[in-house]
Amino acid sequence: MKIPRLNVIRSGGDSLTQHPPLFSLDSRFLFCACASEIKVFSAETGENTQRLIGHDDEVTGICHHPKISLQILSSSLDRTIRIWDYEDGVLLRTCRAELPLFGIYSHENIQDVLVVTKKNDNSVISKVSLEAINANKSEESLEMVILATNVSLKVSRTVAFLSPGNIIVFCRKKKLCVLDINNPNGAILEHGDQKGGEITCIACHPTDNACVTGQSSGIIKFWHNLHQWNKKSTNKKHTKSGLVVSSQHWHSKEVQDVYFTPGGASLLSVGKESVLVQWIYQGYGSKKDFFPRLGTPARHIAVSRNGALFATTHIDNSLLLITNYFSIKHSLEGFTAVMESKNTTHRFLEYDWKTNSCVTNGKPGHLLFYHPYSDTQLYNLDIVHQNYIASEMGSHIPQTTITNVAFTCQKIIKGFEKNDPSALTWMATIEDIPDVTYSREQKLKFWVFDEIEQWWKLNTVVNDPHKSTVTKITFRPHSDAGEIHPALLTTSIDGMAKIWTVKHGSSDEQFFWCCVTAASYRNQPLYDGAFSQDGSLCATAFGSKVCLSDPDLLQELTILLSFGKGENIKHLNFGSHSSQHILMVVLHDAMHACDLLSGGILWSVNIQVKHLINDHLSSFIAALTDSNDLFVFQPTSPLPIYRHKNLCKNQIVSASYVPSGNETRKSWLQSSENISWMQNSRIFLVDDKMSVFTFCTDKEVEDKKRLSSVSNIFNIDNESLKTPLASVLKVSKTKKESFSEDMDIESNLISDLHLTALKNILDLPSHVAPSTSSYAKTFLLSFLPKKVLSEKKASAMGKEIESEKHGASFELHEAPLKDFNDLSILDRLNEHTFMWSENLFNK
């Protein structure tokens, strides 16, 4: 049987805050560039309503279409400009450029679009006419007119438009430049000021001839009468007599972004202090208001066209929607890896059986629960309960980091009494507070999941569980052969292995955790430990020696293997299922499989393994190397079942097997039937840029591209793209025309396409969903048993029911069965009563 070829694809993650967000012109949606796609969020509900997929590389800019309010343009490093219908999620046009694009800007009063390109460290602003974009063919490159060179790309927005739109403002290092785009050969006004440092952001007043710049020193400058020189001078020796500059200073660090409100009455600024500052423009910023405690330092700010909402993006990959009276309306969380990109030691990706999600250490002091199959963030769990402390100028303040996490297996919570701790779901965390002045502080915390409140509650806190860095924590698995109470193994560089177990408190329903036994071996550092699948054995790695012991008698160590001096063991992993008698031992440059039954080494290979992950639903193990290579194998054989070299261009920092547990996940695995190691679970990888990757077959890649189009999702012709409600109308009409009396009532009543369309309607946000009365009866019909439906003949399908009066209602228990078996409710959607809905939702 032919095995399908696998591809490594990006399945989610990435940064939502790398580039500035953009509100739609009607203030209903917010656009965020996320890697090679654009995510569309509803400003009312905060829901991700669309994913605009089409670019092949990072999206670097988003702007409005100058003439069509329901369309946006995007630029990318893949050298393309793409036009989107963001409500339907449809790619309308693709135009190619000769160089990678680093930004795109537009103004409603001009017919041109400005793009930023870069060649040989020279950043250039160029002009592209809208007519050229509309007439461009995908295989031809756009013609661009160069406006300015040596442009600074360090500012949050490279280009800003002065009213009425024909004059642009940009930066060259510490100089502010002004140019008339209708006269590209004219003079460029440059005004420099050595005070305040480099310019970090620009914003132009929507009506006045004024501009505001943020400086690296925290100073905000107000520039007035910027282009008065243009009326008096046409040569490069222009005058600056009309220019007025004033300064305001509140930010202690560099100003990250500035933005005017729509009317220009006030200016908003954000910096690394995690404070939103509102400056009153009429007083040149002398009056100001504050909205503190935004969380982590801000990156960008955007304001809706109606002025009712502000959007701030933050370095922890979060986005806040704030009302104009300073209250947080929504908090949008993206996938967040450890923010200190240089520190990859304590990054992890663990699977939680309780929530069927992956857990990673995201922003400082938090755990992120993340669904990798749907690319959704469940929630952030605050572990340390501390505010983020911004670093001072020239210094770094260390933040509390979650270095380890462990969960009890799902099997352990079944078949026990309520007052038994084994009936509860437990989580353990290690938080590390590095302090270079005094000593490192660590805390071991035990959390219990409250089934009533559906939330994690803190149960026990242990200060300094070890004298040095904790290297591994893992819960003891449950054995079907006998009762095993929850137990946790912790290992540390201080050479101690400890077993923690749960005890009863003052009442039967109160529990606490304590250390019951500990073991060491000749003061050797302890880098890893593991339990066997049945929980009967505990393996610990003391330096270069592998020791086995009974978890209940940890001090009675038995040396299983001993390697050369100085070869410290990095990882220990027991096999599972048919390979649970094999122990995998990983050194710096070798991996060994030890057979516990014979006590000898089964096989060895020379390989530098960085991560060793187990599939708990099968006997397969995956090994990730330092060079981003992946090997999937079974512990019984050194021959890999699958290998993939150079997974991605960035460094992989964590990985995990994620089981398939519901229909959504199983749909991912349907095309992997011939791939043995992907039948039960799938590997998800996280790189140092917060991108999440997984493996897909060619068929899955094609399906994803096909489903990215609305026309394919709802089976509608491209010539008449429609919403989910329109698909119900069309299917109803098709059913009526092709009706056959010989067809079974079950297939006529509710087809698969009807149910798919109804499901998409129910998934829509409330503010864009159609009236409930338009699909209520069809939705109720889908709940009738198939046996009851099959008793009725198709002859009942042709009967027409009398039209109901306006405002009339029906009750399910009083209506006869023949009324519910009548499909004419769908037919009547095409009549004049529902013509308003068809006109409203059709494109």
MOFENLIN-V532442 format. One record per backbone hydrogen bond with DSSP energy under -1.0 kcal/mol. CO is the residue of the C=O (numbers start at 0). NH is the residue of the N-H. E is the energy in kcal/mol with one decimal. If there is no record, write none. Layout:
co->(CO	CO)
nh->(NH	NH)
e->(E	E)
//
This chain:
co->(6	8	11	21	23	27	28	29	30	31	33	34	36	37	38	39	39	40	41	46	46	49	50	51	57	60	62	67	70	71	72	73	74	74	75	75	78	80	81	82	82	83	84	84	89	92	94	95	102	104	106	110	112	113	114	115	116	118	121	122	123	124	124	125	126	127	128	129	130	136	144	147	159	161	165	166	167	168	169	170	171	174	175	176	177	178	179	182	188	190	195	197	199	200	202	207	208	209	210	211	212	213	213	214	214	218	219	220	221	222	223	227	228	235	239	243	245	247	256	258	260	264	265	266	267	268	269	269	270	273	275	276	277	278	279	280	282	286	288	290	296	299	301	303	307	308	309	310	311	312	313	316	317	318	319	320	320	321	322	326	329	331	338	339	349	351	351	356	357	358	359	362	364	364	366	367	368	369	370	370	375	378	380	391	400	403	405	408	409	410	416	419	420	424	425	426	427	428	429	429	430	431	432	440	441	442	443	444	445	445	446	447	449	449	454	456	459	461	468	471	473	486	487	488	489	490	490	491	491	496	497	498	498	499	500	502	506	509	511	513	516	518	520	524	527	529	531	536	537	538	539	540	541	542	543	544	545	545	546	547	548	549	552	554	557	560	563	565	570	572	575	576	578	580	581	582	583	584	585	585	589	590	591	592	592	593	594	599	602	604	607	610	612	614	619	620	621	622	623	623	624	627	628	629	630	631	631	632	633	641	643	650	653	655	657	661	662	668	671	674	675	679	681	683	684	685	685	686	689	690	691	691	692	693	695	696	697	698	699	700	701	702	705	708	709	710	716	720	722	723	724	725	726	727	728	729	730	731	732	733	739	743	744	745	750	751	752	753	754	755	756	757	758	760	764	770	771	771	774	775	776	777	779	780	784	785	788	792	793	804	810	816	822	822	823	826	827	830	831	833	834	835	836	837)
nh->(695	693	691	30	26	42	23	40	21	38	36	58	33	51	31	48	49	29	45	41	48	39	52	37	76	74	72	70	64	83	62	81	59	60	78	100	96	94	73	91	92	71	88	89	84	82	80	141	115	113	109	129	127	104	125	101	123	121	118	150	116	146	147	114	144	112	132	133	134	139	126	124	168	164	180	161	178	159	176	151	174	171	190	169	188	167	182	185	177	175	216	215	155	213	211	209	224	204	222	202	220	199	200	217	254	214	247	212	245	210	243	230	232	237	242	223	221	219	269	267	263	280	260	278	258	276	255	256	297	293	290	268	288	266	284	283	285	279	277	275	314	312	310	306	323	303	321	301	319	298	316	333	313	331	311	328	329	309	325	322	320	318	340	342	358	355	356	351	369	349	367	365	382	383	380	359	377	357	374	375	370	368	366	394	431	429	427	411	412	413	419	422	423	448	407	446	405	444	402	403	442	400	440	432	463	430	461	428	458	459	426	456	453	454	449	447	445	443	492	490	488	475	499	473	497	470	471	494	525	518	489	515	516	487	513	511	509	504	502	500	498	496	523	542	540	538	534	531	548	529	546	526	544	568	562	541	559	560	539	557	537	552	555	556	547	545	566	567	585	583	578	579	581	595	574	593	572	591	569	570	586	604	584	601	602	582	598	594	592	590	625	623	621	617	614	632	612	630	609	610	627	646	624	643	622	640	641	620	636	631	629	687	685	683	681	665	666	671	674	677	678	659	657	655	692	652	653	689	13	686	10	11	684	8	6	700	701	702	703	704	705	706	708	712	713	715	719	842	726	727	728	729	730	731	732	733	734	735	736	737	742	747	748	749	754	755	756	757	758	759	760	761	762	763	767	773	774	775	778	779	780	781	782	783	788	789	791	795	796	807	814	820	825	826	827	829	830	833	834	837	838	839	840	841)
e->(-2.6	-2.1	-2.5	-3.4	-1.7	-2.7	-2.5	-2.8	-1.8	-2.8	-1.9	-3.5	-2.9	-3.3	-2.2	-1.7	-1.4	-2.4	-2.4	-2.7	-1.1	-2.7	-1.0	-1.7	-2.2	-2.1	-2.8	-1.3	-2.0	-2.6	-2.3	-2.0	-1.9	-1.2	-1.2	-1.8	-3.0	-3.0	-2.0	-2.8	-1.3	-1.6	-1.4	-1.8	-2.7	-2.5	-3.2	-2.5	-2.0	-2.7	-1.4	-2.2	-2.8	-2.8	-2.8	-3.8	-2.8	-1.1	-1.8	-2.0	-2.5	-3.2	-1.5	-2.3	-2.3	-3.3	-1.5	-2.2	-2.0	-2.0	-2.7	-2.5	-2.7	-2.2	-2.3	-3.3	-2.1	-1.8	-3.0	-2.7	-2.3	-2.4	-2.3	-2.0	-1.9	-2.8	-1.4	-2.2	-1.8	-2.7	-1.7	-2.0	-1.6	-2.0	-3.1	-1.7	-2.1	-2.1	-3.8	-2.0	-2.5	-3.3	-1.2	-1.3	-2.1	-2.3	-2.5	-2.1	-2.1	-2.8	-1.9	-1.2	-2.4	-1.2	-1.2	-3.1	-3.3	-3.3	-1.9	-3.0	-1.4	-2.0	-2.1	-3.6	-2.3	-2.6	-1.9	-1.4	-1.8	-2.2	-2.1	-2.3	-2.2	-2.9	-2.0	-2.2	-1.4	-2.8	-2.9	-2.3	-2.2	-1.9	-2.9	-1.3	-1.4	-2.4	-3.4	-2.2	-2.6	-3.4	-1.5	-2.4	-2.2	-3.6	-2.1	-3.3	-1.4	-3.5	-1.7	-2.8	-2.9	-2.7	-1.3	-1.4	-3.4	-1.0	-1.2	-3.2	-3.3	-2.6	-2.9	-2.0	-2.7	-1.4	-3.0	-1.9	-2.5	-3.3	-1.1	-1.5	-3.1	-2.5	-2.1	-1.8	-3.1	-2.0	-2.3	-1.2	-1.3	-1.3	-1.3	-2.0	-1.4	-2.2	-2.0	-3.6	-1.9	-2.5	-2.2	-1.1	-1.9	-2.4	-1.9	-3.1	-3.1	-2.2	-3.1	-2.3	-3.2	-1.5	-2.5	-2.9	-1.6	-1.0	-3.0	-2.7	-2.7	-2.9	-2.1	-2.2	-2.8	-2.9	-3.0	-1.8	-2.4	-2.0	-1.2	-1.5	-1.5	-2.3	-2.3	-2.6	-1.2	-2.9	-2.2	-2.1	-1.3	-3.5	-3.5	-2.5	-2.6	-2.6	-2.3	-2.7	-2.2	-3.1	-1.4	-2.0	-1.6	-2.4	-2.8	-1.3	-2.2	-2.9	-2.6	-1.8	-3.4	-1.3	-2.3	-2.3	-2.2	-1.6	-1.4	-1.8	-3.0	-2.3	-1.8	-1.3	-2.3	-3.8	-2.1	-1.5	-1.7	-2.6	-2.8	-2.9	-2.1	-3.1	-2.7	-1.3	-3.0	-2.2	-2.9	-3.6	-1.0	-2.7	-2.4	-2.6	-2.6	-2.6	-1.3	-2.9	-2.5	-1.4	-2.0	-2.7	-2.5	-2.1	-3.8	-1.7	-1.5	-2.7	-2.4	-2.4	-3.0	-2.9	-1.5	-2.7	-2.2	-3.0	-2.9	-1.6	-2.5	-2.6	-1.7	-2.5	-1.9	-1.4	-1.5	-1.5	-1.1	-2.4	-2.5	-1.9	-2.8	-2.7	-1.5	-1.5	-3.9	-2.0	-2.3	-1.3	-2.7	-2.3	-3.3	-2.0	-2.2	-2.3	-2.4	-1.9	-2.2	-2.8	-1.2	-1.8	-1.9	-2.3	-1.1	-1.4	-1.6	-1.4	-1.9	-2.4	-2.5	-2.3	-1.9	-2.4	-2.6	-2.0	-1.8	-2.1	-1.4	-1.7	-2.6	-1.1	-2.1	-2.3	-2.5	-2.8	-2.5	-2.0	-2.0	-2.4	-1.4	-1.1	-1.5	-1.2	-1.4	-1.2	-2.1	-2.3	-2.1	-1.1	-1.5	-1.4	-1.9	-2.2	-1.1	-1.4	-1.4	-2.1	-1.3	-1.4	-1.9	-1.0	-2.9	-1.8	-1.2	-1.3	-1.1	-1.6	-2.3	-1.8	-2.4	-1.4)
//
